[in-house]
């Protein structure tokens, strides 16, 4: 192996501040309470300079138990795939030691994200095993800042809904948009 060879491992981590901000033992009984946490993560991510204005969480649908969180980590890890949703899904599967969250031995899981998923994150939803996606800001809100959300169409939603995946959009939308707008005003990188 030469010094220019790739290392044999890739480590993905959450920022150090996550433990100070996330109330792991709290119950999150409503979509609004769950979205409050996703938006708080997006806000903290820009306040602490660790990434873009997006946060996501995976919850047990019925109990409201928090399973995992994710924040946009594209710049921090120099990896274009590390959107908040992708990180939250990876962390949930790692924590539960299942490659899918739709295993009969597991409760039903939701993905709650501060913004509609981009094309990549949308594409990960059926393989992740979540049965419901709850989002705040719209893809148009993100695109208005210059983020390229990729090809997600009305028929894309219908395709996943036909496979039993429910979408609940625009939950706490204005609060999520406020974080996006602040990121833009403060000169955050658009990628």
Secondary structure, 3 states (H helix, E strand, C coil): CCCCCCCCCCCCCCCCCHHHHCCCCCECCCHHHHHHHHHHHHHHHHHCCCCCCCEEEEEECCCCEEEEEEECCHHHHCCCCCCHHHHHHHHHHHHHCCCCCCCCCCCCEEEEEEECCCHHHHHHHHHHCCCEEEEEECHHHHHHHCCCCCCCCHHHHHHHHHCCCEEECCCCHHHHHHHHHHHHHCCCCCC
